[in-house]
Amino acid sequence: MEKQHDGDEPARSLMRHDSAEEPGCPPLACEHSSSPQQEESTMMRRSDNYLPVPGEEKNLDVAFISTKPRSNESIPLKNLYADDGSPLYPQLGPYFSDGQRRVDYVLAYHIQRPSSIRRRSSRFGDNNFIRRLRRSLSMRSSRAPLQPKEDPEIAAQDQRTDYHEDDKRFRREEFEENLLETGLELEKDEGSKIPGIGFLKIHAPWNVLCREAEFMKLKMPTKKVYDVKQGSNLVEKIRLFIHKVTAPLHPKVDANRPQSVKSLSHPFSREKQHLFDLSDRDKFFDSKTRSSIVYEVLKRTRCTRAKYSMGITSLLANGVYTSAYPLHDGDIEGVNAEANDRKLLYEEWASYSVFYKYQPIGLIRKYFGEKIGLYFAWLGVYTQMLIPAAIVGVIVFLYGCATVDDNIPSMEICDHRNNITMCPLCDRACSYWKLVTACGTARASHLFDNPATVFFSIFMALWAVLFMEHWKRRQMRLNYVWDLTGFGEEEEDHNRAEYEFRVMQKTMRQEHSTPKGEKVKLTCTDRMPAYLTTVVMMGFMIAVTFAIVFGVILYRISIKAALHMSNYPAARSNIRATVKTTAAIINLIVIIILDEIYAAIARWLTTLEVPKTDKSFEERLIFKTFILKFVNAFTPIVYLAFFRGRLVGRPGNYLYVVGSYRMEECAHAGCLMELCIQLCITMLGKQLIQNNLFEIGIPKLKKLLRRRKSDLDSKQEEELNKTLQRHEKDHILGPFVGLSPEYMEMIIQFGMVTLFVASFPLAPLFALLNNIIEIRLDAKKFVMELRRPIAAKAKDIGIWYNLLRGLSKVAVIVNAFVISFTSDFIPRLVYQYMYSPDGTMHGFIDHTLSFFNVSDFQPGTEPLQPMHLGYSVQTCRYKDYREPPWSSTPYELSKEFWAILAARLAFVIVFQNVVMLMSDFVDWLIPDIPKDISLQMHKEKILMVELFMKEEQGKRLAARDHHNRDNCTSSSSASPPQPRSRPISHADCG
């Protein structure tokens, strides 16, 4: 016994080492006291709160658990484990070892196991033995003796590693003691089946949940319910009829059923617990709310060492803890999988077989929180709104197909009787060619360049406004249903770990120069190098994008000349199609690669700026990423739409770049066809490869690599997975990295759908098909492949709404310029009403072509094979509005050019103003808040006032009755006994 006592003292001092050396620590940060008696009582409390966890394997290290039961519960540990140390209740799910206290949060950390300590198979039931073993581990870490045949460098490295691991362990111990002070209950598991990883399981008892819910002002449903009436009787009947017709499309979850009654919600208060239905305390706070409460406690709890106060974010950043996450509700597959919200989400949301159904938004919000619920609600609204846009786009495309044979310009190009000889498309290698060979391109261009595309552009501009208005109304309805109407995001946002570290460094540098009481913070001057780096790097990345696009231009020019010189007939017959398609594929590959690079660079630049809060970090990151990815995705498209064919020159006076590279021209039918090909390949490629293939393939590849690393086949891995506890299974899943990547890919897609829709009316259809898959793909990822994220509250989608609104405004201008300058809509219109002799389109092709005398070629640019067509060519034609060589001003821009330019600019101004005026009118016409929701919110306020008035009235009546009883008692005790015949003066006493 004497030796055991001697072993206790060093262990006790070791456990207090981290806080004992810190003078003047606050009570929550350091628990040491100058009194030995108090220190002894602290140690006793800690010993009572931590007991060893029996392992599931025979080889097991030390673990400590808190066995402090909830009130009115006493769980004997000896009944929890079998004789071999395995738990008797492995099926209990996300609970402590007692099977009753729920695990609300888990912290994981690395375990450093000295090689000289062999694993024990015993239960470690003796606390003294635990302390002796901990002392032996710690003493070895501090001394780290060298073995006779051990390399000194390796030994020194091991010694440093052990020192750092001890330092992390001390910080963990201090942080866990502080968590215990807040009332949380802890249980350690260092004998898990995941080697080298220990787990700290955290449970929040009822009193902590109530205290924190009141502090966080969480709105909880009260006992008071009221009828929800959605509009007038007619509107209600129509709504019920539509709901009945669409019943097969609704998921089979309770949260999605139409509710005719709603509970009145009020911020939780311990003084007003009688207002809430507390009949089942285990279900009053659901798992999402419990984990968010524990997370708030973790963020507020500090671990103080020296001058650096560390919260949970700093501890995670410094590797003290490796991960922190709440647990999923349970398994989703297997015979023994019990019914839970996660399994229900998997069956009714994350399965491809239910792609035609609505999303269970209520259940998504209940399980993942409001922020993720709003993302999927927005994605659902966006996908629904794409249905009418896709239908109209297909009709416009079919109209082009139906009228292609009646299109006079295409018929003139395809007519062999129009023996039109065109000028060479490149110097030397290219020869003269017949316009009739462009017949296929001209017919294909009409599918996208027809009068219906103008109508479709106007329709899509109004569609974007209707989508934004519909989402605002939907968002307000969700705010009402989810009790977010009074929620404000101005609550305190905790500082990021990097910011705290930089402030600590600045404090140490300015320790003597800073006045006492003045709070140190990072100023704009401190961040100036980071800001300059950001500006330079952003400019450099945009320049890289432009350079790559220019490189693809040179590729197109050179490959076209090479194919013209080719001796293979097949290569020479499809030059235009080959060049267009291969260039578009190269652009796509470059876009996908640069997207990943730019995302990493944007995160690095944002980290350099050291934003103070997570919200500030997220907004800065979104802004940088959006700019870089937007420029990367749309630069090739903007070039094709507005610059290609504009800076060409004319035969005999072409514009050259990089020496002898002649700038490329558009096809005779215009650049719209090439723009359409580029949009189609970019959009489909990004959706198929980047959005879907990466999201499906990368997780499967990681799973395959993990299986190979563990040397287990699929059957062995499945058997091992059955024996893992819930916190171990979730640790294997990937971490949640936020919603920014999901939003970003949808914003870029929205840009593809709206910005250049005049050239590609099928874009909404492709976006719709992609989003149907994307919803279920994201759902499967959230439910199966990612750890459960912290439930974050949000009442809107934040900065993404502003980006959407900005894109919808820019789309009007871009489509006006595409119709006016890229397509032939305005030239056809001008010709028909100003120059056509009979008011038809006959003669339009000849009107758009100018003449060139082949004797005016610059030396060294004439064709090598001038007799390629079998006859000598004196004049050739090229597409431009210029004077003929026999005029007084040869090759100057003609008056037709200026008339068409004026018409184009006028169209841009008229189109932009008319469409924006119509958009603003629609915006004004549709109220942001639905009328029935506005009435219900007003009704809710009145009911809340009535509820509190009744409560106050009840309190006053109770107080008056109590006062009357006191008066009755005092009067009866003070007055002598009265005769029966005399009336009692206190008739109201009772």
Stockholm file with secondary structure:
# STOCKHOLM 1.0

chainA/1-990         MEKQHDGDEPARSLMRHDSAEEPGCPPLACEHSSSPQQEESTMMRRSDNYLPVPGEEKNLDVAFISTKPRSNESIPLKNLYADDGSPLYPQLGPYFSDGQRRVDYVLAYHIQRPSSIRRRSSRFGDNNFIRRLRRSLSMRSSRAPLQPKEDPEIAAQDQRTDYHEDDKRFRREEFEENLLETGLELEKDEGSKIPGIGFLKIHAPWNVLCREAEFMKLKMPTKKVYDVKQGSNLVEKIRLFIHKVTAPLHPKVDANRPQSVKSLSHPFSREKQHLFDLSDRDKFFDSKTRSSIVYEVLKRTRCTRAKYSMGITSLLANGVYTSAYPLHDGDIEGVNAEANDRKLLYEEWASYSVFYKYQPIGLIRKYFGEKIGLYFAWLGVYTQMLIPAAIVGVIVFLYGCATVDDNIPSMEICDHRNNITMCPLCDRACSYWKLVTACGTARASHLFDNPATVFFSIFMALWAVLFMEHWKRRQMRLNYVWDLTGFGEEEEDHNRAEYEFRVMQKTMRQEHSTPKGEKVKLTCTDRMPAYLTTVVMMGFMIAVTFAIVFGVILYRISIKAALHMSNYPAARSNIRATVKTTAAIINLIVIIILDEIYAAIARWLTTLEVPKTDKSFEERLIFKTFILKFVNAFTPIVYLAFFRGRLVGRPGNYLYVVGSYRMEECAHAGCLMELCIQLCITMLGKQLIQNNLFEIGIPKLKKLLRRRKSDLDSKQEEELNKTLQRHEKDHILGPFVGLSPEYMEMIIQFGMVTLFVASFPLAPLFALLNNIIEIRLDAKKFVMELRRPIAAKAKDIGIWYNLLRGLSKVAVIVNAFVISFTSDFIPRLVYQYMYSPDGTMHGFIDHTLSFFNVSDFQPGTEPLQPMHLGYSVQTCRYKDYREPPWSSTPYELSKEFWAILAARLAFVIVFQNVVMLMSDFVDWLIPDIPKDISLQMHKEKILMVELFMKEEQGKRLAARDHHNRDNCTSSSSASPPQPRSRPISHADCG
#=GR chainA/1-990 SS CHHHHHHHHHHHHHHTHHHHTCTTCCTTTCCCCSCHHHHHHHHHHHHHHCBCCCCSSSSBCCCCBCCCCCTTCCCCGGGSBCTTSCBSCGGGCSBCTTSSSBCCEEEEEECCCCTTSCCBCSCCCCHHHHHHHHHHHHHHHHHCCCCTTCCHHHHHHHHHHHHHHHHHHHHHHHHHHHHHHTTCEEEEECCCSSTTEEEEEEECCHHHHHHHHHHHTCEEEEEEEEECCCSSHHHHHHHHHHHHHTGGGSCSCGGGSCCSEEEEEEECCGGGGGGBCCSCHHHHSCHHHHHHHHHHHHHHCCEEETTEEECHHHHHHTTSSSEEECCCSSCSSSTTCCCCHHHHHHHHTSCGGGTTSCCCHHHHHHHHCHHHHHHHHHHHHHHHHHHHHHHHHHHHHHHHHHHGGGCHHHHHHHCTTSCCEECCSSSSSCCCEEGGGGHHHHHHHHHHSSHHHHHHHHHHHHHHHHHHHHHHHHHHHHHHHTTCTTCCTTSCCCBCHHHHHHHHHHHHHTTTTSCTTCCCCCCHHHHHHHHHHHHHHHHHHHHHHHHHHHHHHHHHHHHHHHHHTCSCHHHHHTHHHHHHHHHHHHHHHHHHHHHHHHHHHHHHHHHHHCCSBHHHHHHHHHHHHHHHHHHHHHHHHHIIIIITTTSCEETTEECEETTTEECCCCCTTCSHHHHHHHHHHHHHHIIIIIIIIHHHHHHHHHHHHHHHHHTCCHHHHHHHHHHSCHHHHHHHSBCCCCSHHHHHHHHHHHHHHHHTTTTCTTHHHHHHHHHHHHHHHHHHIIIIIBCCCCCCCCSSCTHHHHHHHHHHHHHHHHHHHIIIIISSHHHHHHIIIIICSSSSSTTHHHHHEEEEEGGGSCTTCSCSCTTTTSSCCSEEEEESCBCCTTSSSTTCBCHHHHHHHHHHHHHHHHHHHHHHHHHHHHHHHSCSSCHHHHHHHHHHHHHHHHHHHHHHHHHHHHHHHHHHHHHHHHHHHHSCCCCTTSCCSCTTCC
#=GC SS_cons         CHHHHHHHHHHHHHHTHHHHTCTTCCTTTCCCCSCHHHHHHHHHHHHHHCBCCCCSSSSBCCCCBCCCCCTTCCCCGGGSBCTTSCBSCGGGCSBCTTSSSBCCEEEEEECCCCTTSCCBCSCCCCHHHHHHHHHHHHHHHHHCCCCTTCCHHHHHHHHHHHHHHHHHHHHHHHHHHHHHHTTCEEEEECCCSSTTEEEEEEECCHHHHHHHHHHHTCEEEEEEEEECCCSSHHHHHHHHHHHHHTGGGSCSCGGGSCCSEEEEEEECCGGGGGGBCCSCHHHHSCHHHHHHHHHHHHHHCCEEETTEEECHHHHHHTTSSSEEECCCSSCSSSTTCCCCHHHHHHHHTSCGGGTTSCCCHHHHHHHHCHHHHHHHHHHHHHHHHHHHHHHHHHHHHHHHHHHGGGCHHHHHHHCTTSCCEECCSSSSSCCCEEGGGGHHHHHHHHHHSSHHHHHHHHHHHHHHHHHHHHHHHHHHHHHHHTTCTTCCTTSCCCBCHHHHHHHHHHHHHTTTTSCTTCCCCCCHHHHHHHHHHHHHHHHHHHHHHHHHHHHHHHHHHHHHHHHHTCSCHHHHHTHHHHHHHHHHHHHHHHHHHHHHHHHHHHHHHHHHHCCSBHHHHHHHHHHHHHHHHHHHHHHHHHIIIIITTTSCEETTEECEETTTEECCCCCTTCSHHHHHHHHHHHHHHIIIIIIIIHHHHHHHHHHHHHHHHHTCCHHHHHHHHHHSCHHHHHHHSBCCCCSHHHHHHHHHHHHHHHHTTTTCTTHHHHHHHHHHHHHHHHHHIIIIIBCCCCCCCCSSCTHHHHHHHHHHHHHHHHHHHIIIIISSHHHHHHIIIIICSSSSSTTHHHHHEEEEEGGGSCTTCSCSCTTTTSSCCSEEEEESCBCCTTSSSTTCBCHHHHHHHHHHHHHHHHHHHHHHHHHHHHHHHSCSSCHHHHHHHHHHHHHHHHHHHHHHHHHHHHHHHHHHHHHHHHHHHHSCCCCTTSCCSCTTCC
//
